[in-house]
């Protein structure tokens, strides 16, 4: 595995490996810090209030997907392709993001006050919607991703994590209520956006160099629109389960389900981080050598899927003791959910690696087919089985919808059939790359 991994980074190997290290280190600190504080807050709030907090976050996150408009991957791709146009791309993307963020906030407010029976929940949804505005500055994060300078992204995330942890622990010791933790979650997003801005100002320059261009606006909207539809479908089948549980069962059940989800999210960060790091490298490699690009992409997919599978098996096996020791008896209903949902990380890896190739190859216009299929599977199966089997059904459906969208659907889209073949090879034969210790030793 190591030999293939080293061959991916034929250009600027040291810089890329350094930034990969920053990505891994930053994510590990972020994940560990968020998980630790999340466990403390979960024990303090109890399943019902913890469930309500996660219900609010998931509800707003669905609308945030529309505000992002699928721009993340497109921004990284275009800034990697056209480094001389970065200021124009960033300025144009920021304006687009800001407009859609304001529309999304209005949509949250209208939906909250017309569908929520509890005025407190509606008010908290409107307040938490402010995080959508903060996400507009992810354009700065994407700049550093395109330049393979993940170091500055990682530093911002680490700073946000440490300050956010200190604030939430202070609120815990002061004994504040749920509202305090909702406001602290908003402050987290403000911190992260501020960190991105500070890093850009220090390493690049002023935002005054950004400019809006109508031509780039049309290009970004045209290229990102299919991904927006795709992202919307993805977020529905990634987040709608918590909203449906809150509406069809109760907020306490959301607490149990979201607790298991917190551990699974830690695993999901790994394939996502790998995709973000490798994306600009594969983009440049494809323009140089198509055959070599296919080979490296296959290796990347093999490693991502099997790393996730191994970690998922470990998490599933230890789930009882993890929940019992860290959260106590009150959260034991989360154990069977975690035992099943741990393998969602592998299904996400299988889907996400192909998703990276879709963007690199400019095939995102067809991505809505695969993700709409997953969305339909998620909503229909949850609607049918959630009332009878509860959150266990939601855990199974979470994996089934990822597999349906991220693998099975590729068979029915002609432009994606080569991805289906690669994914099938990765799933059944990818262990050969993952466990090739001789290659690992040879690259050391």
C-alpha positions in Angstrom: 0.0 0.0 0.0 2.8 2.4 0.9 4.5 2.2 -2.5 1.3 3.1 -4.3 0.6 5.8 -1.8 4.0 7.3 -2.4 3.6 7.1 -6.2 0.4 9.2 -6.0 2.5 12.2 -4.8 5.0 12.3 -7.6 5.0 16.1 -7.6 5.7 18.1 -4.4 5.6 14.9 -2.3 7.0 16.5 0.8 4.5 19.4 0.7 1.5 17.2 0.0 2.5 14.7 2.8 3.0 17.6 5.2 -0.5 18.9 4.4 -2.0 15.5 4.7 -0.4 15.2 8.1 -1.9 18.6 9.1 -5.3 17.4 7.8 -5.1 14.2 9.8 -3.8 15.9 12.9 -6.3 18.7 12.7 -9.2 16.3 12.2 -8.1 14.0 15.0 -8.0 17.0 17.4 -11.3 18.3 16.2 -13.0 14.9 16.3 -11.5 14.0 19.7 -12.4 17.4 21.2 -15.9 17.5 19.8 -16.6 13.9 20.8 -15.3 14.5 24.4 -17.3 17.6 25.0 -20.3 16.1 23.2 -20.2 13.1 25.6 -20.0 15.4 28.7 -22.9 17.5 27.4 -25.0 14.4 26.5 -24.6 13.1 30.0 -25.4 16.5 31.5 -28.5 17.3 29.3 -29.9 13.7 29.2 -31.4 11.9 26.2 -34.4 14.2 25.7 -32.7 17.6 25.7 -29.6 16.2 24.0 -32.0 14.9 21.3 -33.6 18.3 20.9 -30.2 19.9 20.5 -29.3 17.5 17.7 -32.8 17.9 16.2 -32.2 21.6 15.8 -28.8 21.2 14.3 -30.0 18.6 11.8 -33.0 20.6 10.8 -30.9 23.7 10.0 -28.3 21.7 8.3 -30.8 20.5 5.7 -31.3 24.1 4.6 -27.6 24.9 4.8 -27.1 22.4 2.0 -29.0 24.7 -0.4 -27.0 27.7 0.7 -23.7 26.0 -0.1 -25.2 25.3 -3.6 -22.7 22.5 -4.3 -19.9 25.0 -4.7 -17.2 23.4 -2.5 -15.8 20.8 -4.9 -16.2 23.2 -7.9 -14.3 26.0 -6.2 -11.5 23.6 -5.3 -11.4 22.2 -8.9 -11.5 25.6 -10.6 -8.9 27.2 -8.3 -6.6 24.2 -8.9 -7.1 24.5 -12.7 -6.9 28.3 -12.9 -4.7 29.6 -10.0 -4.4 33.0 -11.7 -8.2 33.6 -11.3 -8.4 32.7 -7.6 -9.4 36.2 -6.5 -12.2 36.4 -9.1 -13.4 32.8 -8.3 -13.5 33.5 -4.6 -15.2 36.9 -4.9 -17.8 35.5 -7.2 -18.4 32.4 -5.1 -18.7 34.4 -1.9 -21.5 36.6 -3.4 -23.4 33.5 -4.6 -23.0 31.9 -1.2 -24.2 35.0 0.6 -27.3 35.4 -1.5 -28.3 31.7 -1.0 -27.5 31.9 2.7 -29.9 34.7 3.3 -32.6 32.8 1.3 -32.0 29.7 3.4 -32.3 31.6 6.6 -35.6 33.0 5.5 -36.7 29.4 4.6 -35.8 28.1 8.1 -37.7 30.9 9.8 -40.9 30.3 7.7 -40.8 26.6 8.1 -40.1 26.8 11.8 -42.9 29.1 12.7 -45.4 27.3 10.5 -44.7 23.7 11.4 -43.3 23.6 14.9 -45.9 23.5 17.7 -43.4 24.5 20.4 -42.5 28.2 20.2 -39.2 27.6 22.0 -38.1 25.1 19.3 -39.1 27.4 16.5 -37.2 30.3 18.1 -34.1 28.2 18.6 -34.2 27.0 15.0 -34.3 30.6 13.8 -31.4 31.6 16.0 -29.3 28.6 15.0 -29.9 29.4 11.4 -27.3 32.2 11.8 -24.7 29.5 11.3 -25.6 29.4 7.6 -24.2 32.9 7.1 -20.9 31.8 8.7 -20.6 28.9 6.2 -20.2 31.4 3.4 -16.5 31.9 4.4 -15.8 28.2 3.6 -14.7 29.8 0.3 -11.4 30.6 2.1 -11.1 27.0 3.3 -11.5 25.8 -0.3 -8.8 28.2 -1.4 -6.3 26.5 0.9 -7.5 23.1 -0.2 -6.9 24.0 -3.8 -3.4 25.2 -3.0 -2.8 22.0 -1.0 -2.2 24.2 2.0 -4.4 22.2 4.5 -2.1 23.4 7.3 -4.0 26.7 7.6 -7.4 25.0 7.5 -6.3 22.6 10.2 -4.9 25.4 12.4 -8.3 27.2 12.2 -10.2 24.1 13.1 -7.9 23.3 16.0 -8.2 26.8 17.4 -12.0 26.6 17.1 -12.1 23.2 18.8 -10.0 24.3 21.8 -11.8 27.6 22.4 -15.2 25.9 21.8 -14.3 23.1 24.2 -13.3 25.6 26.9 -16.5 27.6 26.5 -18.8 24.5 26.6 -17.0 23.1 29.7 -17.5 26.5 31.4 -21.2 26.4 30.6 -21.3 22.8 32.0 -19.7 23.9 35.3 -22.0 26.9 35.5 -25.0 24.6 35.0 -26.6 26.5 32.1 -29.6 25.2 30.2 -30.1 24.0 26.6 -30.2 27.6 25.2 -26.6 28.2 26.4 -25.3 25.2 24.5 -27.2 26.2 21.3 -25.6 29.7 21.5 -22.2 28.0 22.1 -22.6 25.9 19.0 -23.3 29.1 17.0 -20.1 30.6 18.5 -18.2 27.6 17.2 -19.1 28.5 13.6 -18.2 32.2 14.2 -14.8 31.1 15.5 -14.1 28.9 12.6 -15.0 31.5 10.0 -12.8 34.0 11.9 -9.9 31.6 11.8 -10.2 31.2 8.1 -10.2 34.9 7.6 -7.2 35.5 9.9 -5.2 32.8 8.1 -6.1 34.3 4.7 -5.2 37.8 5.7 -1.9 36.6 7.2 -0.8 34.4 4.4 -2.4 35.8 1.3 -3.7 39.3 1.7 -6.7 41.5 1.9 -10.2 40.4 0.8 -10.4 43.7 -1.2 -8.7 41.8 -4.1 -11.7 39.7 -4.5 -14.0 40.7 -7.3 -17.3 39.5 -8.8 -17.4 38.4 -12.4 -20.6 37.6 -14.3 -18.9 35.1 -16.5 -17.5 33.1 -13.6 -20.9 33.4 -11.9 -22.6 31.7 -14.7 -19.9 29.0 -14.9 -19.9 28.3 -11.1 -23.7 28.2 -11.0 -23.9 25.9 -14.1 -21.2 23.5 -12.8 -22.4 23.5 -9.2 -26.2 23.2 -9.7 -26.1 19.5 -10.3 -23.9 19.1 -7.2 -26.4 21.3 -5.2 -29.2 18.9 -6.2 -26.9 16.0 -5.3 -25.9 17.6 -2.0 -29.5 18.3 -1.2 -30.4 14.6 -1.8 -27.4 13.5 0.2 -28.2 15.7 3.2 -31.8 14.5 3.1 -30.7 10.9 3.4 -27.9 11.8 5.8 -29.8 14.1 8.2 -33.5 13.5 7.6 -33.5 10.4 9.8 -33.0 12.6 12.9 -35.8 14.9 11.8 -38.1 12.0 11.1 -37.3 10.4 14.4 -38.1 13.6 16.2 -41.4 14.0 14.4 -42.5 10.3 14.3 -41.2 9.1 17.6 -39.9 11.6 20.1 -36.9 13.8 20.9 -35.5 11.2 23.4 -35.2 8.7 20.6 -33.2 11.4 18.6 -30.9 11.6 21.6 -30.1 7.9 21.5 -29.7 7.8 17.7 -27.6 11.0 17.5 -25.3 9.6 20.3 -24.5 6.6 18.1 -24.1 9.0 15.2 -21.5 11.0 17.0 -19.1 8.1 17.1 -19.8 7.1 13.5 -19.2 10.7 12.3 -15.7 10.3 13.7 -15.1 7.5 11.3 -16.8 9.3 8.4 -14.3 12.2 8.7 -11.5 9.9 7.5 -12.7 9.1 4.0 -14.0 12.7 3.7 -10.6 14.1 4.7 -8.8 11.8 2.2 -11.1 12.9 -0.6 -10.6 16.6 0.1 -6.8 16.1 0.2 -6.5 13.9 -2.8 -9.0 15.8 -5.1 -6.6 18.5 -6.4 -3.9 15.9 -6.8 -6.1 13.7 -9.0 -7.3 16.7 -10.9 -3.7 17.5 -12.0 -2.8 13.9 -12.6 -5.7 13.3 -14.9 -4.6 16.1 -17.1 -1.2 14.5 -17.4 -1.7 10.7 -17.7 -5.2 9.2 -17.9 -3.9 5.6 -17.3 -1.9 6.6 -14.2 -4.9 8.6 -12.9 -7.1 5.5 -13.1 -4.5 3.4 -11.3 -4.0 5.9 -8.5 -7.7 6.5 -8.1 -8.3 2.8 -7.8 -5.7 2.6 -5.0 -7.2 5.6 -3.2 -10.6 3.9 -3.3 -9.2 0.5 -2.1 -7.4 2.1 0.8 -10.3 4.4 1.8 -12.9 1.6 1.8 -10.9 -1.0 3.6 -9.6 1.4 6.2 -13.2 2.4 7.0 -14.3 -1.3 7.1 -11.6 -2.3 9.6 -12.3 0.7 11.9 -16.1 0.1 11.6 -15.7 -3.5 12.8 -13.6 -2.4 15.8 -16.1 0.2 16.7 -19.1 -2.2 16.4 -17.4 -4.8 18.6 -16.6 -2.3 21.3 -19.9 -0.4 21.2 -21.4 -1.7 24.4 -18.4 -0.8 26.5 -18.0 2.5 24.8 -21.5 3.6 25.5 -21.6 2.1 29.0 -18.3 3.6 30.2 -18.6 7.0 28.6 -22.3 7.7 28.9 -23.7 5.4 31.5 -26.8 3.2 31.7 -29.2 5.9 30.5 -27.8 5.7 27.0 -27.6 1.9 26.6 -30.5 2.0 24.0 -27.8 3.6 21.8 -25.7 0.4 21.8 -27.6 -1.7 19.1 -27.8 1.4 16.9 -24.0 2.0 17.1 -23.3 -1.7 16.4 -25.1 -1.4 13.1 -24.4 2.2 12.2 -20.6 1.8 12.6 -20.6 0.2 9.1 -22.1 3.4 7.7 -18.5 4.7 7.6 -17.6 2.0 5.0 -20.6 2.8 2.9 -19.7 6.5 2.9 -16.2 5.7 1.9 -17.4 3.6 -1.0 -19.7 6.4 -2.2 -17.4 9.4 -1.4 -14.4 8.1 -3.3 -16.5 7.7 -6.4 -17.9 11.1 -5.8 -14.5 12.7 -5.8 -13.8 11.1 -9.2 -17.1 12.3 -10.5 -16.1 15.9 -9.8 -12.6 15.4 -11.1 -13.9 14.0 -14.4 -16.6 16.7 -14.7 -19.5 14.2 -14.6 -21.4 15.9 -11.8 -24.4 16.7 -14.0 -25.5 13.0 -13.6 -24.9 12.8 -9.9 -28.4 13.8 -9.0 -29.6 10.4 -10.3 -27.6 8.4 -7.8 -28.3 10.6 -4.8 -31.9 11.1 -5.6 -32.2 7.3 -5.6 -30.6 7.2 -2.2 -32.9 9.9 -0.9 -36.0 8.0 -2.0 -34.7 4.8 -0.5 -34.0 6.6 2.8 -37.3 8.5 3.1 -39.5 5.5 2.0 -37.8 2.9 4.2 -37.8 5.2 7.2 -41.5 6.0 6.6 -42.4 2.3 6.4 -40.2 0.8 9.2 -39.5 3.6 11.6 -42.9 3.5 13.4 -42.6 -0.3 13.9 -38.9 -0.9 14.5 -37.8 2.5 15.9 -34.2 3.7 15.7 -32.9 0.3 14.8 -34.7 0.6 11.5 -33.2 4.1 11.0 -29.7 2.6 11.6 -30.2 0.0 8.9 -31.7 2.4 6.5 -28.8 4.8 6.9 -26.5 2.2 5.5 -28.9 0.9 2.9 -29.5 4.4 1.5 -25.7 5.1 1.3 -25.2 1.8 -0.6 -28.1 2.5 -2.9 -26.9 5.9 -3.8 -23.1 5.5 -3.7 -22.7 2.1 -5.3 -25.8 0.4 -6.7 -27.1 3.4 -8.6 -23.8 3.7 -10.5 -24.7 0.6 -12.4 -27.7 2.3 -14.0 -25.9 5.5 -15.1 -23.9 4.8 -18.2 -21.3 7.5 -17.4 -20.7 6.0 -14.0 -20.5 2.3 -14.8 -16.7 2.4 -14.8 -17.0 3.7 -11.2 -19.3 0.8 -10.3 -16.6 -1.6 -11.6 -13.9 0.2 -9.6 -16.1 0.2 -6.4 -16.9 -3.5 -6.8 -13.2 -4.2 -7.1 -12.4 -2.1 -4.1 -15.1 -3.8 -2.0 -14.1 -7.4 -2.8 -10.5 -7.1 -3.8 -9.3 -3.9 -2.3 -7.9 -5.7 0.8 -5.0 -6.7 -1.4 -3.8 -3.1 -1.5 -4.7 -2.4 2.1 -2.8 -5.3 3.6 0.2 -5.4 1.3 2.8 -5.0 4.0 5.7 -5.5 1.7 4.8 -2.4 -0.3 4.2 -0.5 2.9 7.7 -1.5 4.1 9.3 -0.6 0.8 7.9 2.9 0.8 8.9 3.7 4.4 
